[in-house]
Amino acid sequence: PAVGRTLGPRLILEDASIPYKRTMWMGQGELPPTVVATPCIVVDGEAISQTMAIMEVVADHAGVRPPSSQDDKSRQTMLNLHDIDEQAINKRNTDKAMTMEDCAEFTNSRVKQFMVAVEAAYGAQSGPYFCGSRVTMVDFQLASTILKLNTVLGAVNVMKMLKTSAPSLVVAFNGMMARPNIRKWVDGGFSGEPLSPATMPHILASNTAWASGKLKVFMKAGCPFCSKLAAFLGEAQLMHKVSFEPDDDVARHAVKAACGKVSFPAFEYEPGKFMLESDDIINKFAQDNNVDISKLKAFNFVFSMEAPSMMKNFTKMFKLGLKNAGGFPQLFEELDKQ
């Protein structure tokens, strides 16, 4: 139920604009006889599992496999990258939450050890990528690994270490992130999928936002108060500071555990600490970023409660509908019928 280990292969597919169908396997039904774990890929009726094997199959289809003379070196480099992102994820996916200091320590020890070895492989080339000027599957694996490490251990920790100890990898990573299809897919939130599944709560539920340097705002699709907050953040030019998180079971559990109720939008200003009510959240962002709300013309035209606006009319209609229906459950039941 997430991008997870499919990130590397899907970066290749997205970059090459190769269409594919994503199917979630939730432990129900039979897997193909040769497959014992997911992810797996089915090509021309043949099922192939294990992430590194999938990378090679997808690379063949996209034409990004390194030359045969680089086979051993490329496999070793890819396995180093895959190994360290798995170790980092397993490190975070425990009952003991890690502090930023813990993440920095792990980054500057274990992660650094692996990335310095990868740096040596890249440094032997004359161009920015593993095979010089040509992009190959190794570079896609590098991009996948750094994206995961940034989420799991904090971009501020990972990129600082790489700039000092593995500068060639920073150049290659930035080059991969500048590729239009990759940039579009990553910035678009991986087609709406979380990077890590909800079964890894210590990665996704409370750590993703502060680890990436962004503040988490839980939003409910179609909610007018969430729309109000989104409009404010957009006109105030603060969207780059936040990560919109979906209304799902993980989010609802986290919000209810902290606040005693579920309400959207919900702003997680510190891991496990939430602020509710759209006006309070907007005022908090405005105060912290020196934004004068009264000067946001489009926002106030639509959402002001001090003058005639769409939001003011909506609130009146909502209260009338609530009164006529006899309560929230009855009103939402009637709305669902429309």
C-alpha positions as CSV (number, residue, x, y, z in Angstrom):
1,P,0.0,0.0,0.0
2,A,2.9,2.4,-0.7
3,V,5.8,3.1,-3.1
4,G,8.4,1.4,-0.8
5,R,10.8,-0.9,-2.5
6,T,9.3,-0.2,-5.9
7,L,10.7,3.3,-5.9
8,G,13.8,2.5,-8.0
9,P,12.0,0.5,-10.8
10,R,9.2,3.1,-10.9
11,L,11.6,6.0,-11.3
12,I,12.9,4.2,-14.4
13,L,9.4,3.6,-15.7
14,E,8.3,7.1,-15.0
15,D,11.4,8.6,-16.6
16,A,11.0,6.5,-19.8
17,S,7.2,7.1,-19.9
18,I,6.7,3.3,-20.0
19,P,3.1,2.6,-19.0
20,Y,2.5,0.0,-16.2
21,K,-0.3,-1.2,-14.0
22,R,0.2,-1.1,-10.3
23,T,-1.6,-3.8,-8.3
24,M,-1.5,-3.9,-4.5
25,W,-1.1,-7.3,-2.9
26,M,-2.4,-7.3,0.7
27,G,-1.4,-10.8,1.7
28,Q,-4.6,-12.3,0.1
29,G,-4.6,-14.8,-2.8
30,E,-1.8,-16.8,-4.3
31,L,1.4,-15.3,-5.6
32,P,3.0,-16.8,-8.7
33,P,4.9,-20.1,-7.9
34,T,8.3,-18.5,-8.3
35,V,7.5,-15.5,-6.1
36,V,7.8,-15.6,-2.3
37,A,7.6,-11.9,-1.5
38,T,6.7,-8.6,-3.0
39,P,7.4,-6.5,-4.9
40,C,7.3,-8.5,-8.1
41,I,6.8,-7.5,-11.7
42,V,5.0,-9.5,-14.4
43,V,6.4,-9.0,-17.9
44,D,5.0,-11.0,-20.8
45,G,3.4,-13.4,-18.4
46,E,6.6,-14.0,-16.4
47,A,6.7,-13.0,-12.7
48,I,10.0,-11.8,-11.3
49,S,10.6,-10.8,-7.7
50,Q,13.4,-9.3,-5.6
51,T,14.1,-5.6,-6.0
52,M,17.5,-5.8,-7.7
53,A,16.3,-8.4,-10.2
54,I,13.3,-6.1,-11.0
55,M,15.6,-3.2,-11.5
56,E,17.6,-5.2,-14.1
57,V,14.4,-6.2,-16.0
58,V,13.0,-2.7,-16.0
59,A,16.4,-1.3,-17.0
60,D,16.5,-3.6,-20.0
61,H,13.1,-2.4,-21.2
62,A,14.1,1.2,-20.7
63,G,17.5,0.9,-22.3
64,V,19.4,2.0,-19.2
65,R,21.4,-1.0,-18.3
66,P,25.2,-0.3,-18.0
67,P,27.5,-1.9,-20.6
68,S,28.4,-5.6,-19.8
69,S,31.9,-4.6,-18.9
70,Q,30.4,-2.8,-15.9
71,D,28.2,-5.6,-14.8
72,D,30.1,-6.6,-11.6
73,K,30.8,-3.1,-10.6
74,S,27.2,-1.9,-11.2
75,R,25.7,-4.8,-9.2
76,Q,28.0,-4.2,-6.3
77,T,27.2,-0.5,-6.3
78,M,23.4,-1.1,-6.5
79,L,23.5,-3.7,-3.7
80,N,25.5,-1.2,-1.5
81,L,22.8,1.4,-2.1
82,H,19.9,-1.0,-1.6
83,D,21.5,-2.5,1.5
84,I,21.9,0.9,3.3
85,D,18.4,2.1,2.6
86,E,17.1,-1.2,4.0
87,Q,19.2,-0.8,7.1
88,A,18.1,2.7,7.6
89,I,14.4,1.8,7.3
90,N,14.8,-1.1,9.6
91,K,16.6,1.2,12.1
92,R,13.6,3.5,12.1
93,N,10.9,0.8,12.0
94,T,11.2,-0.1,15.7
95,D,9.3,0.5,18.9
96,K,11.9,3.1,20.0
97,A,11.5,6.4,18.2
98,M,14.8,8.0,17.1
99,T,15.6,11.6,17.8
100,M,17.2,13.8,15.1
101,E,20.5,13.4,17.0
102,D,20.1,9.6,16.7
103,C,19.5,9.9,13.0
104,A,22.5,12.2,12.6
105,E,24.7,9.7,14.4
106,F,23.6,6.8,12.2
107,T,23.9,8.9,9.1
108,N,27.5,9.9,9.9
109,S,28.6,6.4,10.8
110,R,26.8,3.5,9.0
111,V,25.3,5.4,6.1
112,K,28.5,7.3,5.5
113,Q,30.5,4.1,5.3
114,F,28.3,2.7,2.5
115,M,28.0,6.0,0.6
116,V,31.8,6.6,0.6
117,A,32.2,3.2,-1.1
118,V,29.6,4.2,-3.7
119,E,31.4,7.6,-4.1
120,A,34.6,5.7,-5.0
121,A,32.7,3.9,-7.8
122,Y,31.3,7.2,-9.1
123,G,34.6,9.0,-8.7
124,A,36.3,6.6,-11.1
125,Q,34.1,8.0,-14.0
126,S,34.7,11.2,-16.0
127,G,31.1,12.4,-16.0
128,P,28.4,13.1,-13.4
129,Y,26.8,9.6,-13.6
130,F,27.9,6.1,-12.9
131,C,28.8,5.6,-16.6
132,G,30.1,9.1,-17.2
133,S,27.6,11.2,-19.2
134,R,25.1,8.3,-19.7
135,V,22.3,7.7,-17.1
136,T,21.9,4.0,-16.1
137,M,20.0,1.9,-13.6
138,V,22.6,2.6,-11.0
139,D,21.8,6.3,-11.0
140,F,18.1,5.5,-10.6
141,Q,19.0,3.3,-7.6
142,L,21.1,6.1,-6.2
143,A,18.1,8.5,-6.5
144,S,15.8,6.0,-4.9
145,T,18.2,5.4,-2.0
146,I,18.8,9.1,-1.3
147,L,15.1,9.9,-1.4
148,K,14.4,7.2,1.1
149,L,17.3,8.2,3.4
150,N,16.1,11.8,3.3
151,T,12.7,10.8,4.5
152,V,13.9,8.2,7.1
153,L,16.9,10.0,8.5
154,G,16.3,13.7,7.6
155,A,17.4,15.5,4.5
156,V,19.4,17.9,6.6
157,N,21.5,15.1,8.0
158,V,21.9,13.1,4.8
159,M,22.6,15.9,2.3
160,K,25.1,17.5,4.7
161,M,27.0,14.2,5.1
162,L,27.0,13.6,1.3
163,K,28.2,17.1,0.5
164,T,31.2,16.6,2.7
165,S,32.0,12.9,2.2
166,A,30.4,12.0,-1.2
167,P,30.1,15.1,-3.4
168,S,30.0,13.2,-6.6
169,L,26.7,11.5,-5.4
170,V,25.2,14.9,-4.8
171,V,25.9,16.0,-8.3
172,A,24.4,12.7,-9.7
173,F,21.4,13.0,-7.5
174,N,20.7,16.6,-8.4
175,G,21.0,15.6,-12.1
176,M,18.5,12.8,-11.6
177,M,16.0,15.0,-9.8
178,A,16.2,17.6,-12.6
179,R,14.9,15.1,-15.2
180,P,11.4,16.3,-16.1
181,N,9.4,13.1,-15.6
182,I,11.1,12.3,-12.4
183,R,10.7,15.8,-11.0
184,K,7.0,15.8,-12.0
185,W,6.3,12.4,-10.4
186,V,8.2,13.1,-7.1
187,D,6.8,16.6,-6.7
188,G,3.4,15.2,-7.5
189,G,3.6,12.9,-4.5
190,F,4.4,9.6,-6.2
191,S,0.9,9.5,-7.9
192,G,-0.7,10.1,-4.5
193,E,0.9,7.1,-2.8
194,P,2.8,7.4,0.5
195,L,6.5,6.6,0.3
196,S,6.2,4.2,3.2
197,P,3.2,2.0,4.2
198,A,1.0,2.6,7.2
199,T,2.4,-0.5,8.7
200,M,5.6,1.4,9.4
201,P,4.2,4.0,11.8
202,H,7.5,5.0,13.2
203,I,8.6,6.2,9.8
204,L,5.4,7.6,8.3
205,A,3.0,8.5,11.0
206,S,5.2,10.9,13.0
207,N,8.7,11.2,11.5
208,T,8.3,12.0,7.8
209,A,7.6,15.7,8.2
210,W,10.3,16.8,10.6
211,A,12.8,14.4,8.9
212,S,12.3,16.1,5.6
213,G,12.2,19.6,7.0
214,K,8.5,20.1,6.2
215,L,5.6,20.6,8.5
216,K,2.7,18.1,8.2
217,V,-0.8,19.2,7.6
218,F,-3.5,16.5,7.5
219,M,-6.1,17.4,4.9
220,K,-9.5,15.9,4.1
221,A,-10.6,16.0,0.4
222,G,-13.6,18.2,-0.1
223,C,-13.4,19.9,3.3
224,P,-14.1,23.6,3.0
225,F,-11.9,24.4,6.0
226,C,-9.0,22.4,4.5
227,S,-9.6,24.4,1.3
228,K,-9.4,27.6,3.3
229,L,-6.0,26.6,4.8
230,A,-4.7,25.5,1.4
231,A,-5.7,28.8,-0.2
232,F,-4.0,30.8,2.6
233,L,-0.8,28.8,2.2
234,G,-0.8,29.2,-1.5
235,E,-1.3,33.0,-1.6
236,A,1.1,33.5,1.4
237,Q,3.7,31.5,-0.6
238,L,4.2,29.0,2.2
239,M,3.4,25.8,0.3
240,H,7.1,24.8,0.2
241,K,7.1,24.6,4.0
242,V,4.4,22.0,4.3
243,S,3.6,18.4,3.4
244,F,-0.1,17.7,2.8
245,E,-1.0,14.3,4.3
246,P,-4.1,12.3,3.4
247,D,-7.1,11.5,5.7
248,D,-6.4,7.9,6.4
249,D,-6.5,5.4,9.3
250,V,-3.0,6.3,10.4
251,A,-3.7,10.0,10.4
252,R,-7.0,9.6,12.2
253,H,-5.4,7.5,14.9
254,A,-2.6,10.0,15.4
255,V,-4.9,13.0,15.6
256,K,-7.4,11.3,17.9
257,A,-4.6,10.0,20.2
258,A,-3.3,13.6,20.6
259,C,-6.5,15.6,20.6
260,G,-9.2,13.3,21.7
261,K,-11.1,13.8,18.5
262,V,-10.7,13.6,14.8
263,S,-10.9,17.0,13.0
264,F,-9.5,18.4,9.8
265,P,-7.4,20.2,9.0
266,A,-4.9,19.1,11.6
267,F,-1.4,20.7,11.9
268,E,1.4,18.6,13.4
269,Y,3.7,21.3,14.6
270,E,5.9,18.9,16.5
271,P,6.0,15.1,16.3
272,G,2.9,13.9,18.0
273,K,1.6,17.4,18.8
274,F,-1.3,18.8,16.8
275,M,-3.3,22.0,16.3
276,L,-6.9,21.9,15.1
277,E,-9.2,24.6,13.7
278,S,-8.3,26.2,10.4
279,D,-8.3,29.8,11.7
280,D,-5.9,28.9,14.5
281,I,-3.6,27.1,12.1
282,I,-3.7,30.0,9.7
283,N,-2.9,32.5,12.4
284,K,0.0,30.3,13.6
285,F,1.5,30.2,10.1
286,A,0.9,34.0,9.6
287,Q,2.5,34.8,12.9
288,D,5.6,32.5,12.4
289,N,6.2,33.8,8.9
290,N,5.3,37.5,9.2
291,V,2.3,37.3,6.9
292,D,-0.3,40.1,7.0
293,I,-3.6,38.1,6.4
294,S,-5.5,41.3,5.6
295,K,-3.3,41.9,2.5
296,L,-4.2,38.5,0.9
297,K,-6.8,39.8,-1.5
298,A,-7.9,36.5,-3.2
299,F,-8.0,34.6,0.1
300,N,-10.1,37.3,1.8
301,F,-12.4,37.6,-1.2
302,V,-13.3,33.9,-0.9
303,F,-12.9,33.1,2.8
304,S,-13.4,36.2,4.8
305,M,-16.1,36.0,7.6
306,E,-16.0,39.8,8.1
307,A,-17.5,40.6,4.7
308,P,-19.8,38.9,2.2
309,S,-17.9,35.9,0.8
310,M,-18.4,32.4,-0.4
311,M,-17.3,31.0,3.0
312,K,-19.7,33.2,4.9
313,N,-22.6,32.0,2.7
314,F,-21.5,28.4,2.9
315,T,-21.5,28.6,6.7
316,K,-25.0,30.0,6.8
317,M,-26.2,27.3,4.5
318,F,-24.4,24.6,6.5
319,K,-26.0,25.8,9.7
320,L,-29.4,25.8,8.1
321,G,-29.0,22.4,6.6
322,L,-27.8,21.1,10.0
323,K,-30.9,22.5,11.7
324,N,-33.3,21.1,9.1
325,A,-31.6,17.6,9.1
326,G,-31.5,17.3,12.8
327,G,-27.8,16.8,13.3
328,F,-24.5,16.0,11.7
329,P,-25.1,12.3,10.9
330,Q,-28.5,13.0,9.3
331,L,-27.1,15.9,7.2
332,F,-24.1,13.9,5.9
333,E,-26.4,11.0,5.2
334,E,-28.6,13.3,3.0
335,L,-25.5,14.8,1.3
336,D,-24.2,11.3,0.4
337,K,-27.5,10.7,-1.4
338,Q,-27.0,13.7,-3.7
